[in-house]
Amino acid sequence: MKVAVYFIPPPMLRGSDVMGGAEIRTLEVLSRFPKDSYVLLAPRNVKERAVGAVIRLGLREELVNILREAYELDDYRCRSPLCSISYRRRAEKVAERLGADLIYVTVDPPRADHFIGHSMSPVRWVRLLQSSLPVGSLVTEDGSGLRLFLKVAKLNGIGTTIALGAYAWLWLIGRASAGMKTLAVSASIPYELNKVGIRDDAMALNPGNGVEACPYVGLEKAYDVIFHARITRLKGVFDFIEALRGSPS
């Protein structure tokens, strides 16, 4: 089986040179994948920014070379969903011509224009879910559907208008990707989506988020627990602190 990896980091589509964990994990996985079993597809202008980003981040040369060897699609200059859908159609034809059996995409957060009409593609699509709910993970399970979604938003300090917009966006993504094979880095992602009324039967990867082996030996333990994430409410840092307060010493 040959996999076409559609490399389209949302910030880079908007002209940014920011690369997130999702893209770095994709490159890490490809470094362990047989070279004749995949092809990395990237818009030319995105590829140039991505190569510069991985060099600035100091990532190893192997990952830089994976990007340098990516198959170049036309520059991505879309400013509308229709343009984006048309661009994706051309990418599907390239994947078919290169002998791919499926197209894998990790777009975080996902966009409906990357999935609308996927069933008409000559190559089957597979997507990966990596994010929790846009209003934060479930800090309560009192209720279900939209009512629960709005309750979680309120507990996380998010206004009703913004929360309703986020819910409509989730619903649209769900409709656009209906029937697409979906993977998730954690079983909690499809669980929470279904709990708030967004039907999703994603298959959780096991193991999920990758953890690299520690390269250091002979060190004394300084901490029992490390919370590694952005210090924002939606990453759960404050919930983590509250959980520690209530746990036995």
ChimeraX attribute file (.defattr): number of C-alpha atoms within 10 A of each C-alpha:
attribute: neighborCount
match mode: 1-to-1
recipient: residues
	/A:1	9
	/A:2	17
	/A:3	22
	/A:4	26
	/A:5	22
	/A:6	22
	/A:7	22
	/A:8	21
	/A:9	23
	/A:10	18
	/A:11	14
	/A:12	19
	/A:13	18
	/A:14	13
	/A:15	13
	/A:16	14
	/A:17	18
	/A:18	14
	/A:19	19
	/A:20	13
	/A:21	10
	/A:22	18
	/A:23	18
	/A:24	14
	/A:25	14
	/A:26	15
	/A:27	20
	/A:28	16
	/A:29	12
	/A:30	19
	/A:31	14
	/A:32	8
	/A:33	11
	/A:34	9
	/A:35	11
	/A:36	9
	/A:37	14
	/A:38	21
	/A:39	22
	/A:40	21
	/A:41	23
	/A:42	24
	/A:43	22
	/A:44	16
	/A:45	17
	/A:46	25
	/A:47	23
	/A:48	16
	/A:49	17
	/A:50	25
	/A:51	18
	/A:52	15
	/A:53	18
	/A:54	20
	/A:55	13
	/A:56	9
	/A:57	9
	/A:58	9
	/A:59	12
	/A:60	11
	/A:61	10
	/A:62	13
	/A:63	19
	/A:64	18
	/A:65	13
	/A:66	17
	/A:67	21
	/A:68	15
	/A:69	12
	/A:70	17
	/A:71	17
	/A:72	17
	/A:73	17
	/A:74	13
	/A:75	14
	/A:76	19
	/A:77	14
	/A:78	14
	/A:79	10
	/A:80	9
	/A:81	14
	/A:82	12
	/A:83	14
	/A:84	16
	/A:85	19
	/A:86	14
	/A:87	20
	/A:88	19
	/A:89	18
	/A:90	13
	/A:91	21
	/A:92	25
	/A:93	15
	/A:94	17
	/A:95	25
	/A:96	18
	/A:97	11
	/A:98	15
	/A:99	17
	/A:100	22
	/A:101	18
	/A:102	21
	/A:103	24
	/A:104	20
	/A:105	22
	/A:106	21
	/A:107	20
	/A:108	18
	/A:109	13
	/A:110	20
	/A:111	17
	/A:112	19
	/A:113	21
	/A:114	21
	/A:115	21
	/A:116	19
	/A:117	14
	/A:118	22
	/A:119	15
	/A:120	10
	/A:121	16
	/A:122	16
	/A:123	21
	/A:124	18
	/A:125	23
	/A:126	19
	/A:127	20
	/A:128	21
	/A:129	22
	/A:130	19
	/A:131	18
	/A:132	18
	/A:133	19
	/A:134	17
	/A:135	23
	/A:136	18
	/A:137	20
	/A:138	21
	/A:139	13
	/A:140	11
	/A:141	13
	/A:142	10
	/A:143	12
	/A:144	15
	/A:145	14
	/A:146	16
	/A:147	13
	/A:148	18
	/A:149	29
	/A:150	22
	/A:151	22
	/A:152	23
	/A:153	24
	/A:154	14
	/A:155	14
	/A:156	17
	/A:157	12
	/A:158	16
	/A:159	13
	/A:160	14
	/A:161	10
	/A:162	13
	/A:163	20
	/A:164	15
	/A:165	11
	/A:166	16
	/A:167	21
	/A:168	11
	/A:169	16
	/A:170	20
	/A:171	16
	/A:172	17
	/A:173	19
	/A:174	18
	/A:175	15
	/A:176	19
	/A:177	24
	/A:178	18
	/A:179	14
	/A:180	17
	/A:181	15
	/A:182	20
	/A:183	21
	/A:184	21
	/A:185	20
	/A:186	20
	/A:187	15
	/A:188	15
	/A:189	22
	/A:190	23
	/A:191	15
	/A:192	21
	/A:193	23
	/A:194	15
	/A:195	19
	/A:196	21
	/A:197	17
	/A:198	20
	/A:199	16
	/A:200	18
	/A:201	17
	/A:202	21
	/A:203	17
	/A:204	18
	/A:205	13
	/A:206	11
	/A:207	9
	/A:208	13
	/A:209	12
	/A:210	11
	/A:211	7
	/A:212	6
	/A:213	6
	/A:214	6
	/A:215	5
	/A:216	6
	/A:217	6
	/A:218	5
	/A:219	6
	/A:220	6
	/A:221	6
	/A:222	6
	/A:223	6
	/A:224	5
	/A:225	6
	/A:226	6
	/A:227	11
	/A:228	8
	/A:229	9
	/A:230	10
	/A:231	11
	/A:232	9
	/A:233	13
	/A:234	18
	/A:235	16
	/A:236	18
	/A:237	16
	/A:238	13
	/A:239	13
	/A:240	11
	/A:241	11
	/A:242	11
	/A:243	11
	/A:244	11
	/A:245	10
	/A:246	8
	/A:247	7
	/A:248	6
	/A:249	5
